[in-house]
Amino acid sequence: MKIILSALYKGGIGKTYQNVLLSRTLSERGFKVLFLDFDSQMNGTTFLTNKQISDSTFKDKNIFKAMRDENLKENIVELNDKLHYVPGSKGVNQFEAIMNKKNMKDRHMFIKGLLFDIYKTQSYDFVVMDMSPSTSPLNTSVMSAASHHIIMTQSEYFSMQMVPQYIHDIQKLQKEYGVKSKILGISVGMLDARSALEKKVIATIRNTYSDLVFNTVIKRKAALKRYAAEGYPSKMNKPERDALQDYNNITDEILGRLGYTKQVSESKERA
């Protein structure tokens, strides 16, 4: 089971789009996927389900209850046979209070422990996590739970400048706490193809990080904003395929870096 986190300490870079659409794309290819929303804004939950934050489903089951009760399984909701999720909650902001109440010393390993039963039973091929774009004890714990990191950055300078810090924090977890994880790659998103400056930023990122950078650059698409508001398309005609093509391409690259052959992916899809 691979536990994937696409993130950076910077908002507005497209991380939630990538995490949700990666979950969608993997499940459509036949992999069984669990999406976990650790962001109190719950954008990943609402985008994935096309439901409002006030929906009763999210009150009955959510990531706050999973953390409070140390029971992830009881808070899993089925979107379809291949894609399940644990809804987000504003209550995740109470992470430190929960840890203090439990007298939890190794709180940086708490989320990994929460995933243990899922990992033990190998119920899923992939777990995809979404977290807020900031440093916090909760996010440190989420980062420690990931087996594979995808570092997100936008094709602009402020975002690019956050990449070294995020890499440093992953490496610190690996070195100081023995966290076993791998940086799978750097994903560049939200490209305005008309901007010469943004293309210059991408060239700088490639020169700096070389083969770590994915070949696919995710472009801004108006259709994605519409899907976030109106829901994921139920029919994949040419406009829908075109809008989602970058995410299909980066999924191909992710699977390739994880060692999945195209044949395995195709056989999963047929199944």
PyMOL commands that set and color helices and strands:
alter all, ss='L'
color gray80, all
select helices_A, chain A and resi 15-28+43-49+56-60+63-69+73-75+90-101+107-114+116-121+137-145+157-160+163-177+196-212+222-230+238-257+262-270
alter helices_A, ss='H'
color red, helices_A
select strands_A, chain A and resi 2-7+33-37+77-78+83-86+126-130+148-154+182-191+213-219
alter strands_A, ss='S'
color yellow, strands_A
deselect
rebuild
show_as cartoon
